[in-house]
């Protein structure tokens, strides 16, 4: 299991969110286990997305696919997203 952080800017959040939701089945088929969307206060078109994926290999295949690139373009993603693959280094407990 791996976490992926994606940062990007969208032209219109409502349009992007509908396209993101419509791409849900493709993400699940590619190995997505969960996601969270974080929206900046200002500007609200700056987004941070945190995903959990079943494997790094599946995540990289999906996040570098032409299908995703086309979907993001249609959704109004502005510019190149920053994608970070994150491995949990500490399974500490809350004190």
N, C-alpha and C positions, 0 to 999 in steps of 0.2 A: 504494500500500500504506500502511496506517495501523495503529498500535498502539492498543489500547483497554485501559485499566485500570478494573476494576470492583471496588469494595469493598462487601462486605455481610456481614451477620450471618445465620446460619442456626440454626434451632431444633435440628436434628439432622444432623450431618455425613453420616453413612452414608445417611440417607434422601435428603438433598440430592444427594449424589454419584451415587446410582443414577438420580435424575431428570435430573441434568446429563448423564450418559452416555446416557440414553435420548433426549435432545434433540439428540444429535450430528448426525444427518442433516439436521435443520432448520437447524442452524448452518452446516453445509457448503454447503447449498443457498443460504443467504443471503450467502455470501462468506467464511466463516471459512477461514483458511489454517493457523493453528496456535493452540494455547492452552497455558497453564501455570496450575496452581492452587497457591496458596501458602496455608498454614494457619498462623495464629498459634499460638505455644506456649501462651499463656494469654490469653483463653479460646480453645479450639480451634475454636470456632464462628464466629470472625472470619476471613473469607476475603478474599484478594486474588487476582483473576484477571487474567491478562495475555493478551490475544488479539492476533493479527495478522489483519487483514481485507484483502480485495482492494481496497476503496475506502472512503473516509469516507462517501460517500453510502449505500452498501449497509450499512455498519455502523450508521449512524444510523437507517436504516429498520428494521433488525432490533432494535436495542436499545430502540427506542421503540414496538415493535409490541405489540398486545394479546395476540398469541399468546405472546410471551415473558413479559409481565406475568402471564398466567394460569399459565404453566408455573412461574414463580418462586414464585407464591403456593402452588401445589400442592406444590412442593419444600420449602416451609418457610422461604423467605427472609423474615426478620423486618425490617420497615421498608423504607424506600426505599433502593435501592442508589446509591452514588456512582459515576458513569460519567465517565471522562475520556478524551478523544480526544487522542492524543499523536503529534506529528510529530517525526521524528528531526531534530535540528538540527546534529549534529556526527557525521561519519562518521570520527572519529579512529581511530587505531590504538593498540593496547596497547603501552606502552613497557616 
